[in-house]
Amino acid sequence: MTALPLVFAAPRRARPPRHLADLGPAERRAAVVEFGEPAYRSRQLSHHYFGRLSADPAGMTDVPAAVRERLAGAFLPELLTAVREVSCDGELTRKTVWRGFDGTLFESVLMRYPDRVTLCVSSQAGCGMACPFCATGQQGLTRNLSTAEIVEQVVAGARALTRDEPAGEVARRVSHVVFMGMGEPLANYPRVLAAVRRLTDPAPDGLGLSQRHVTVSTVGLVPGIDRLAAEGLQVTLAVSLHAPDDELRDTLVPVNTRWKVAEVLAAAWRYADVTGRRVSIEYALIRDVNDQPWRADLLGRLVRGRLAHVNLIPLNPTPGSDWDASPKAAQRAFVGRLRAHGVPTTVRDTRGREIDGACGQLAALEG
Ligand code: SAH
């Protein structure tokens, strides 16, 4: 018999296998019943996964031995494989390159501080927003990540914290999650929102993080911002502005040709009004591109008096780009002008530049 031609090989599955973390509490109960087990098993499974961070059937001693394996197989499939881990800052910053069920690569970055641990997650593999200064934007979009693929990045980070013993004083629990990895979270809205719920629902339904410690960062998809504002959540919104004028922003953040600076900021202020949360305006400082004093003044006039602060990010270098971070003096002058307008301004303490793990550097290259 001759080998089957390739066209008969199993088709590529379009979606990752279903996972407990894809489902809300009511959906979990329904799925467990459909599977043939009593509804209360969904709470047991949730306790093991979200509470104990475990997907190992051996430890599920409250579930009859005969059903443990089958349940875990059906609801806790392994979705992510770590292909590469790189650290810097003496193990305080660690980037993981993940491979999904279909070979798709994406990344997350764990950052440890004395008083908190921040996990930077990807919401998509690649990104369709095409910002020219961002390495992810240069790749285009591969696909949306599923809710569970997003949650698993956090669970994996939380598990790692229980194993590692870094030197010095560091926090031991994931306290903050930022959707600042690969992808545009509001372009993958339903899955990102469900992931936010899984992260912030109290145990055993979810991981029990504070909503205020979750940040969703966007290029400025106005309908998505309004939708998020209406969810009744207390999550932090970050808007990647990068230019206060449409002429420049059209080139730095191409989606600006669809929603202009004024529309994006109006949506940000609506978000602040509805939620009472201070919005973060992100601005990567690029030498001689967007760091002129007049742009600082224009930005200051746009933001002053609003429930907002500006977070400046010295540009991180990306392959093939001639752009560079603004010199320290220009950065200081920019900060000074914004503060003179009364705008609270911070400069991001960027982590992970040496491991291509900093903002805008995530390209999921296997190396
Ligand atoms: N798509 C979302 C989420 C990505 S967050 C967004 O754009 O907000 C990543 C943050 O890092 C964004 O503020 C992005 O504009 C910024 N960034 C991208 N490339 C960068 C670079 N090379 N240096 C510094 N910041 C960068």
Residues whose N, C-alpha, C, O or C-beta is under 5 A from the ligand:
A	BS01	SAH	F133 C134 F179 M180 G181 G183 E184 P185 S217 T218 V219 S240 E282 A284 I313 P314 L315 N316 C359 G360
